[in-house]
Amino acid sequence: MLWGECFTEQFSKDDRKATYIDAQTALGESAPNRTIRERQYRLNLEHAELTSAIQESYTGFDWNACSEVMFLLQQEAERFYSENLLADDFLAISNACTLDLKVLGVLAIGKQLLLDFGDRVACFTDELYRLQELSGDAVDIARDLVANGLDPRVGELVAAWKQFLLQFNTLEGLSRDIKLAYSPLAVESAKLNQKN
């Protein structure tokens, strides 16, 4: 599942109030392993609050389209990088500039997502890892946590965010490399090439 599909599932449904109330109610319960139980409910609560914040800020945002565009641009940038990066002609320079503008447009959206939610999801992820450590050496910790009350969408969100970060960081790196193809040095090289 691409991160866009997961985000669409996570943030398009309007069931956040029920999840929020369930998590709050469950915090009052006593359980044999209270620390793990409380952390699970806090994670569920944080997930509900994060879902609510994202739905309010990104109503109507097409997560699938964003994910797909990032994926396609990454493929295009990788292909350009492998075929044209060291080309010393004006067509390659023009193509590099055009491609980089498209990549920068998508990166701007990614940077806004990081700004709006990066810190919260990082804390959320850390809390999930701490909870898994507390749960011990179970064969399938994620399944055990879900069976004991953890919303399965919590793990899906963490996995999708990691996938988004990987794609974003890859595009950032490709953009830096593509900038070399239309740098002043590349332009000078193209001028020399044209004279010869």
Accessible surface in RSA format (square Angstrom, percent):
REM  Atomic radii and reference values for relative SASA: ProtOr
REM  Chains: A
REM  Algorithm: Lee & Richards
REM  Probe-radius: 1.40
REM  Slices: 20
REM RES _ NUM      All-atoms   Total-Side   Main-Chain    Non-polar    All polar
REM                ABS   REL    ABS   REL    ABS   REL    ABS   REL    ABS   REL
RES MET A   1   140.36  72.7  70.03  46.3  70.33 167.4  72.02  61.2  68.34  90.5
RES LEU A   2    68.53  38.2  67.22  48.1   1.30   3.3  67.22  47.2   1.30   3.5
RES TRP A   3     0.89   0.4   0.64   0.3   0.25   0.6   0.89   0.5   0.00   0.0
RES GLY A   4     0.00   0.0   0.00   N/A   0.00   0.0   0.00   0.0   0.00   0.0
RES GLU A   5    75.99  43.6  74.28  56.2   1.71   4.1  24.36  47.1  51.63  42.2
RES CYS A   6     5.35   4.0   5.35   6.0   0.00   0.0   3.28   8.3   2.07   2.2
RES PHE A   7     2.07   1.0   2.07   1.3   0.00   0.0   2.07   1.3   0.00   0.0
RES THR A   8    43.18  30.7  43.08  43.7   0.10   0.2  41.84  56.2   1.34   2.0
RES GLU A   9    74.73  42.9  72.86  55.1   1.86   4.4  27.42  53.0  47.31  38.6
RES GLN A  10     0.68   0.4   0.56   0.4   0.12   0.3   0.64   1.4   0.04   0.0
RES PHE A  11    11.60   5.8   2.24   1.4   9.36  24.4   2.54   1.5   9.07  25.9
RES SER A  12    78.27  66.1  42.64  56.9  35.63  82.1  39.22  83.5  39.05  54.7
RES LYS A  13   108.78  53.1 103.37  63.4   5.41  12.9  66.00  59.4  42.78  45.6
RES ASP A  14   110.22  77.2  77.52  77.2  32.70  77.3  35.36  83.2  74.86  74.7
RES ASP A  15    56.32  39.5  50.80  50.6   5.53  13.1  33.56  79.0  22.76  22.7
RES ARG A  16    48.72  20.5  46.56  23.7   2.16   5.1   6.27   8.6  42.46  25.7
RES LYS A  17   142.85  69.7 140.62  86.3   2.23   5.3  88.75  79.9  54.09  57.6
RES ALA A  18    57.18  52.6  49.15  75.8   8.03  18.3  54.89  77.3   2.29   6.1
RES THR A  19    19.70  14.0  16.90  17.1   2.80   6.7  10.86  14.6   8.84  13.4
RES TYR A  20    78.73  36.8  78.73  44.8   0.00   0.0  47.69  35.8  31.04  38.3
RES ILE A  21   102.81  58.5 102.78  76.6   0.04   0.1 102.81  74.0   0.00   0.0
RES ASP A  22    93.58  65.5  87.54  87.1   6.04  14.3  28.90  68.0  64.67  64.5
RES ALA A  23     2.39   2.2   0.20   0.3   2.19   5.0   2.13   3.0   0.26   0.7
RES GLN A  24    87.35  48.8  74.85  54.7  12.50  29.8  18.60  39.6  68.75  52.1
RES THR A  25    94.07  66.9  77.22  78.3  16.86  40.2  72.10  96.8  21.97  33.2
RES ALA A  26     9.09   8.4   8.13  12.6   0.96   2.2   8.42  11.9   0.67   1.8
RES LEU A  27    50.28  28.0  41.78  29.9   8.50  21.4  42.21  29.6   8.07  21.7
RES GLY A  28    67.42  83.1   0.00   N/A  67.42  83.1  39.57 108.6  27.84  62.4
RES GLU A  29    83.02  47.7  71.60  54.2  11.42  27.2  36.16  69.9  46.86  38.3
RES SER A  30    98.55  83.3  72.65  97.0  25.90  59.7  37.35  79.5  61.20  85.7
RES ALA A  31    21.10  19.4   4.57   7.1  16.53  37.6  10.16  14.3  10.94  29.0
RES PRO A  32   151.13 110.1 105.93  96.6  45.20 164.3 120.01  99.1  31.12 193.4
RES ASN A  33    79.64  54.9  74.58  72.1   5.06  12.2  30.88  74.3  48.76  47.1
RES ARG A  34   110.72  46.5 107.22  54.7   3.51   8.3  53.48  73.1  57.24  34.7
RES THR A  35    71.73  51.0  68.32  69.3   3.41   8.1  34.70  46.6  37.04  56.0
RES ILE A  36    23.45  13.3  23.45  17.5   0.00   0.0  23.45  16.9   0.00   0.0
RES ARG A  37    62.44  26.2  62.21  31.7   0.23   0.5  14.76  20.2  47.68  28.9
RES GLU A  38    38.51  22.1  38.51  29.1   0.00   0.0   5.04   9.7  33.47  27.3
RES ARG A  39    61.77  25.9  61.77  31.5   0.00   0.0   6.31   8.6  55.46  33.6
RES GLN A  40     0.28   0.2   0.28   0.2   0.00   0.0   0.00   0.0   0.28   0.2
RES TYR A  41    16.29   7.6  16.29   9.3   0.00   0.0   9.48   7.1   6.80   8.4
RES ARG A  42   126.98  53.3 123.05  62.7   3.94   9.4  46.93  64.1  80.05  48.5
RES LEU A  43     2.10   1.2   1.22   0.9   0.89   2.2   2.04   1.4   0.06   0.2
RES ASN A  44    11.55   8.0  11.55  11.2   0.00   0.0   1.77   4.3   9.78   9.5
RES LEU A  45    30.63  17.1  30.63  21.9   0.00   0.0  30.63  21.5   0.00   0.0
RES GLU A  46    48.54  27.9  47.46  35.9   1.08   2.6  22.66  43.8  25.88  21.1
RES HIS A  47     0.83   0.5   0.80   0.6   0.02   0.1   0.33   0.3   0.50   0.6
RES ALA A  48     2.44   2.2   0.25   0.4   2.19   5.0   1.29   1.8   1.15   3.0
RES GLU A  49    65.41  37.6  59.22  44.8   6.19  14.7  22.95  44.4  42.46  34.7
RES LEU A  50     0.07   0.0   0.07   0.1   0.00   0.0   0.07   0.0   0.00   0.0
RES THR A  51     2.44   1.7   2.44   2.5   0.00   0.0   2.37   3.2   0.07   0.1
RES SER A  52    26.19  22.1  26.19  35.0   0.00   0.0  12.11  25.8  14.08  19.7
RES ALA A  53    26.28  24.2  21.20  32.7   5.09  11.6  25.74  36.3   0.54   1.4
RES ILE A  54     4.94   2.8   4.93   3.7   0.02   0.0   4.93   3.5   0.02   0.0
RES GLN A  55    21.38  12.0  15.38  11.2   6.01  14.3  16.73  35.6   4.65   3.5
RES GLU A  56   124.30  71.4  95.14  72.0  29.16  69.4  40.65  78.6  83.66  68.3
RES SER A  57    75.18  63.5  37.73  50.4  37.45  86.3  19.70  42.0  55.48  77.7
RES TYR A  58    31.37  14.6  22.34  12.7   9.02  23.5  24.88  18.7   6.49   8.0
RES THR A  59   118.25  84.1  87.42  88.6  30.83  73.5  80.05 107.5  38.20  57.7
RES GLY A  60    77.91  96.1   0.00   N/A  77.91  96.1  41.09 112.8  36.82  82.5
RES PHE A  61    59.74  29.9  40.45  25.1  19.28  50.2  46.94  28.5  12.80  36.6
RES ASP A  62    84.84  59.4  73.18  72.8  11.66  27.6  32.38  76.2  52.46  52.3
RES TRP A  63    12.97   5.2  12.07   5.8   0.89   2.1   6.84   3.6   6.12   9.9
RES ASN A  64    62.45  43.1  58.17  56.2   4.28  10.3  24.24  58.3  38.21  36.9
RES ALA A  65    44.86  41.3  36.45  56.2   8.42  19.1  44.41  62.5   0.46   1.2
RES CYS A  66    12.00   9.1   4.42   4.9   7.59  17.8  10.00  25.3   2.01   2.2
RES SER A  67     1.48   1.3   1.48   2.0   0.00   0.0   1.17   2.5   0.31   0.4
RES GLU A  68    74.15  42.6  74.08  56.0   0.07   0.2  34.91  67.5  39.25  32.0
RES VAL A  69    67.39  44.3  66.51  60.2   0.88   2.1  67.39  58.5   0.00   0.0
RES MET A  70     0.27   0.1   0.27   0.2   0.00   0.0   0.00   0.0   0.27   0.4
RES PHE A  71    78.97  39.5  78.97  48.9   0.00   0.0  78.97  47.9   0.00   0.0
RES LEU A  72    92.62  51.6  88.41  63.2   4.21  10.6  88.64  62.2   3.98  10.7
RES LEU A  73    12.71   7.1  12.38   8.9   0.33   0.8  12.60   8.9   0.11   0.3
RES GLN A  74    34.55  19.3  34.55  25.3   0.00   0.0   0.94   2.0  33.61  25.5
RES GLN A  75    76.30  42.7  72.72  53.1   3.59   8.5  18.27  38.9  58.03  44.0
RES GLU A  76    56.30  32.3  56.09  42.4   0.21   0.5  17.92  34.7  38.38  31.3
RES ALA A  77     0.00   0.0   0.00   0.0   0.00   0.0   0.00   0.0   0.00   0.0
RES GLU A  78    74.10  42.5  69.69  52.7   4.41  10.5  28.82  55.7  45.29  37.0
RES ARG A  79   130.35  54.7 124.31  63.4   6.04  14.4  48.08  65.7  82.28  49.9
RES PHE A  80    14.72   7.4  11.54   7.1   3.19   8.3  14.24   8.6   0.49   1.4
RES TYR A  81    93.88  43.8  87.56  49.8   6.33  16.5  46.55  35.0  47.33  58.3
RES SER A  82    88.79  75.0  50.36  67.2  38.43  88.5  46.89  99.9  41.90  58.7
RES GLU A  83   118.60  68.1  83.63  63.3  34.97  83.3  36.47  70.6  82.12  67.0
RES ASN A  84    47.95  33.1  46.82  45.2   1.13   2.7   2.01   4.8  45.94  44.4
RES LEU A  85    24.63  13.7  16.98  12.1   7.65  19.2  16.98  11.9   7.65  20.6
RES LEU A  86   170.25  94.8 141.69 101.4  28.56  71.8 146.40 102.8  23.85  64.2
RES ALA A  87    32.75  30.1  13.83  21.3  18.92  43.0  24.80  34.9   7.95  21.1
RES ASP A  88    55.43  38.8  54.22  54.0   1.21   2.9   7.33  17.3  48.09  48.0
RES ASP A  89    57.43  40.2  55.37  55.1   2.06   4.9  32.42  76.3  25.02  24.9
RES PHE A  90    78.54  39.3  73.57  45.6   4.96  12.9  73.85  44.8   4.68  13.4
RES LEU A  91   127.73  71.1 120.17  86.0   7.56  19.0 124.02  87.1   3.71  10.0
RES ALA A  92     7.57   7.0   4.89   7.5   2.68   6.1   7.24  10.2   0.32   0.9
RES ILE A  93    17.97  10.2  17.97  13.4   0.00   0.0  17.97  12.9   0.00   0.0
RES SER A  94    60.01  50.7  52.85  70.5   7.16  16.5  27.38  58.3  32.63  45.7
RES ASN A  95    67.16  46.3  63.55  61.4   3.61   8.7  12.88  31.0  54.28  52.5
RES ALA A  96     0.00   0.0   0.00   0.0   0.00   0.0   0.00   0.0   0.00   0.0
RES CYS A  97    48.21  36.5  48.10  53.6   0.11   0.3   9.54  24.2  38.67  41.7
RES THR A  98    77.54  55.2  75.71  76.8   1.84   4.4  54.57  73.3  22.97  34.7
RES LEU A  99     6.47   3.6   5.98   4.3   0.49   1.2   6.26   4.4   0.21   0.6
RES ASP A 100     0.31   0.2   0.31   0.3   0.00   0.0   0.31   0.7   0.00   0.0
RES LEU A 101   118.27  65.9 108.83  77.9   9.44  23.7 109.11  76.6   9.16  24.6
RES LYS A 102    98.38  48.0  88.00  54.0  10.38  24.7  61.84  55.7  36.55  38.9
RES VAL A 103     0.00   0.0   0.00   0.0   0.00   0.0   0.00   0.0   0.00   0.0
RES LEU A 104    65.61  36.5  60.45  43.2   5.16  13.0  60.78  42.7   4.83  13.0
RES GLY A 105    40.60  50.1   0.00   N/A  40.60  50.1  35.67  97.9   4.93  11.0
RES VAL A 106    13.33   8.8  12.91  11.7   0.42   1.0  13.03  11.3   0.30   0.8
RES LEU A 107     3.88   2.2   3.88   2.8   0.00   0.0   3.88   2.7   0.00   0.0
RES ALA A 108    59.38  54.6  48.30  74.5  11.09  25.2  52.72  74.2   6.66  17.6
RES ILE A 109    70.84  40.3  67.19  50.1   3.65   8.8  70.67  50.9   0.17   0.5
RES GLY A 110     0.42   0.5   0.00   N/A   0.42   0.5   0.25   0.7   0.17   0.4
RES LYS A 111   106.33  51.9 102.21  62.7   4.11   9.8  56.96  51.3  49.37  52.6
RES GLN A 112    82.89  46.4  80.88  59.1   2.01   4.8  32.13  68.4  50.76  38.5
RES LEU A 113     0.68   0.4   0.68   0.5   0.00   0.0   0.68   0.5   0.00   0.0
RES LEU A 114    49.91  27.8  42.69  30.5   7.22  18.1  42.95  30.2   6.96  18.7
RES LEU A 115   143.72  80.0 114.57  82.0  29.15  73.3 121.05  85.0  22.67  61.0
RES ASP A 116    57.00  39.9  33.00  32.8  24.00  56.7  12.94  30.5  44.05  43.9
RES PHE A 117     7.71   3.9   6.94   4.3   0.77   2.0   7.71   4.7   0.00   0.0
RES GLY A 118    12.44  15.3   0.00   N/A  12.44  15.3   9.66  26.5   2.78   6.2
RES ASP A 119   121.04  84.8 117.25 116.7   3.79   9.0  34.86  82.1  86.18  85.9
RES ARG A 120    83.03  34.9  79.00  40.3   4.03   9.6  45.57  62.3  37.46  22.7
RES VAL A 121     0.49   0.3   0.49   0.4   0.00   0.0   0.49   0.4   0.00   0.0
RES ALA A 122    51.74  47.6  44.99  69.4   6.74  15.3  51.65  72.7   0.08   0.2
RES CYS A 123    84.62  64.0  80.25  89.5   4.37  10.3  27.78  70.4  56.83  61.3
RES PHE A 124     3.23   1.6   0.00   0.0   3.23   8.4   2.80   1.7   0.42   1.2
RES THR A 125    18.71  13.3  18.71  19.0   0.00   0.0  15.28  20.5   3.43   5.2
RES ASP A 126    71.55  50.1  69.28  69.0   2.27   5.4   9.66  22.7  61.89  61.7
RES GLU A 127    35.49  20.4  35.49  26.8   0.00   0.0  18.78  36.3  16.71  13.6
RES LEU A 128     8.10   4.5   8.10   5.8   0.00   0.0   8.10   5.7   0.00   0.0
RES TYR A 129    78.82  36.8  77.81  44.3   1.01   2.6  75.81  57.0   3.01   3.7
RES ARG A 130   112.28  47.1 111.27  56.7   1.01   2.4  47.70  65.2  64.59  39.1
RES LEU A 131     0.00   0.0   0.00   0.0   0.00   0.0   0.00   0.0   0.00   0.0
RES GLN A 132    45.50  25.4  44.65  32.6   0.85   2.0   9.36  19.9  36.14  27.4
RES GLU A 133   137.39  78.9 110.52  83.6  26.86  64.0  50.87  98.4  86.52  70.6
RES LEU A 134    83.89  46.7  60.70  43.4  23.19  58.3  64.69  45.4  19.20  51.7
RES SER A 135    33.25  28.1   8.23  11.0  25.02  57.6  10.94  23.3  22.30  31.2
RES GLY A 136    33.65  41.5   0.00   N/A  33.65  41.5  29.66  81.4   3.98   8.9
RES ASP A 137   151.38 106.0 115.66 115.1  35.72  84.5  40.65  95.7 110.73 110.4
RES ALA A 138    35.82  32.9  12.90  19.9  22.92  52.1  24.00  33.8  11.82  31.3
RES VAL A 139   156.65 103.1 119.74 108.4  36.91  88.9 127.31 110.6  29.34  79.6
RES ASP A 140    49.09  34.4  44.32  44.1   4.77  11.3  12.40  29.2  36.69  36.6
RES ILE A 141    42.24  24.0  38.15  28.4   4.08   9.8  38.15  27.5   4.08  11.1
RES ALA A 142    56.77  52.2  52.57  81.1   4.21   9.6  54.75  77.1   2.02   5.4
RES ARG A 143   157.27  66.0 151.07  77.0   6.20  14.8  66.52  90.9  90.75  55.0
RES ASP A 144    57.16  40.0  55.89  55.6   1.27   3.0  16.64  39.2  40.52  40.4
RES LEU A 145     3.87   2.2   3.87   2.8   0.00   0.0   3.87   2.7   0.00   0.0
RES VAL A 146    60.61  39.9  50.83  46.0   9.78  23.6  50.83  44.2   9.78  26.5
RES ALA A 147    85.47  78.6  42.91  66.2  42.57  96.8  54.93  77.4  30.54  80.9
RES ASN A 148    77.59  53.5  73.37  70.9   4.22  10.2  10.23  24.6  67.36  65.1
RES GLY A 149    32.45  40.0   0.00   N/A  32.45  40.0  23.84  65.4   8.61  19.3
RES LEU A 150     8.74   4.9   6.50   4.6   2.24   5.6   6.64   4.7   2.10   5.7
RES ASP A 151    20.89  14.6  14.63  14.6   6.26  14.8  12.93  30.4   7.96   7.9
RES PRO A 152    72.53  52.9  66.12  60.3   6.41  23.3  68.10  56.2   4.43  27.5
RES ARG A 153    40.07  16.8  40.07  20.4   0.00   0.0  26.44  36.1  13.64   8.3
RES VAL A 154     0.00   0.0   0.00   0.0   0.00   0.0   0.00   0.0   0.00   0.0
RES GLY A 155    32.85  40.5   0.00   N/A  32.85  40.5  26.50  72.7   6.35  14.2
RES GLU A 156    76.59  44.0  69.29  52.4   7.30  17.4  34.35  66.4  42.25  34.5
RES LEU A 157     1.15   0.6   1.15   0.8   0.00   0.0   1.15   0.8   0.00   0.0
RES VAL A 158     7.34   4.8   6.98   6.3   0.36   0.9   6.98   6.1   0.36   1.0
RES ALA A 159    60.56  55.7  51.51  79.5   9.05  20.6  55.07  77.6   5.49  14.5
RES ALA A 160     5.19   4.8   1.19   1.8   4.00   9.1   4.78   6.7   0.42   1.1
RES TRP A 161    15.20   6.1  15.20   7.4   0.00   0.0  11.26   6.0   3.94   6.4
RES LYS A 162   110.48  53.9 104.58  64.2   5.90  14.0  66.25  59.6  44.24  47.1
RES GLN A 163    66.75  37.3  60.56  44.3   6.18  14.7  30.26  64.4  36.49  27.7
RES PHE A 164     0.00   0.0   0.00   0.0   0.00   0.0   0.00   0.0   0.00   0.0
RES LEU A 165    55.53  30.9  55.53  39.7   0.00   0.0  55.53  39.0   0.00   0.0
RES LEU A 166   125.80  70.1 121.86  87.2   3.94   9.9 125.12  87.9   0.68   1.8
RES GLN A 167    18.06  10.1  15.45  11.3   2.62   6.2  10.56  22.5   7.50   5.7
RES PHE A 168     5.81   2.9   5.81   3.6   0.00   0.0   5.81   3.5   0.00   0.0
RES ASN A 169    83.63  57.7  75.96  73.4   7.67  18.5  24.53  59.0  59.10  57.1
RES THR A 170    42.14  30.0  31.49  31.9  10.65  25.4  27.59  37.1  14.55  22.0
RES LEU A 171     0.00   0.0   0.00   0.0   0.00   0.0   0.00   0.0   0.00   0.0
RES GLU A 172    48.45  27.8  46.65  35.3   1.80   4.3   7.34  14.2  41.11  33.6
RES GLY A 173    17.63  21.7   0.00   N/A  17.63  21.7  16.84  46.2   0.79   1.8
RES LEU A 174    17.65   9.8  16.65  11.9   1.00   2.5  16.65  11.7   1.00   2.7
RES SER A 175     4.75   4.0   4.75   6.3   0.00   0.0   3.32   7.1   1.43   2.0
RES ARG A 176   152.96  64.2 145.46  74.1   7.50  17.9  69.14  94.5  83.82  50.8
RES ASP A 177    45.98  32.2  45.95  45.7   0.03   0.1   0.46   1.1  45.52  45.4
RES ILE A 178     0.00   0.0   0.00   0.0   0.00   0.0   0.00   0.0   0.00   0.0
RES LYS A 179    80.31  39.2  77.26  47.4   3.05   7.3  75.70  68.1   4.62   4.9
RES LEU A 180   111.26  62.0 104.04  74.4   7.22  18.2 104.33  73.3   6.94  18.7
RES ALA A 181     3.20   2.9   1.22   1.9   1.98   4.5   2.49   3.5   0.71   1.9
RES TYR A 182    60.73  28.4  49.83  28.4  10.89  28.3  37.45  28.1  23.27  28.7
RES SER A 183    26.96  22.8  22.85  30.5   4.11   9.5  22.31  47.5   4.65   6.5
RES PRO A 184   111.78  81.5 105.32  96.0   6.45  23.5 111.01  91.7   0.77   4.8
RES LEU A 185   144.26  80.3 139.80 100.0   4.47  11.2 142.43 100.0   1.84   4.9
RES ALA A 186    14.71  13.5   7.73  11.9   6.98  15.9  14.17  20.0   0.54   1.4
RES VAL A 187    43.03  28.3  43.03  39.0   0.00   0.0  43.03  37.4   0.00   0.0
RES GLU A 188    89.96  51.6  89.94  68.0   0.02   0.1  36.93  71.4  53.03  43.3
RES SER A 189    41.36  35.0  36.72  49.0   4.64  10.7  21.60  46.0  19.76  27.7
RES ALA A 190     1.51   1.4   0.00   0.0   1.51   3.4   0.00   0.0   1.51   4.0
RES LYS A 191    93.35  45.5  91.94  56.4   1.41   3.4  50.82  45.7  42.53  45.3
RES LEU A 192   109.69  61.1 109.53  78.4   0.16   0.4 109.53  76.9   0.16   0.4
RES ASN A 193    68.34  47.1  56.70  54.8  11.64  28.0   4.83  11.6  63.52  61.4
RES GLN A 194   133.67  74.7 103.62  75.7  30.05  71.5  41.63  88.6  92.04  69.8
RES LYS A 195   168.63  82.3 130.20  79.9  38.44  91.5  87.22  78.5  81.42  86.7
RES ASN A 196   155.31 107.1  95.89  92.7  59.42 143.1  47.20 113.6 108.11 104.5
END  Absolute sums over single chains surface
CHAIN  1 A    10913.9       9228.3       1685.6       6375.4       4538.5
END  Absolute sums over all chains
TOTAL         10913.9       9228.3       1685.6       6375.4       4538.5
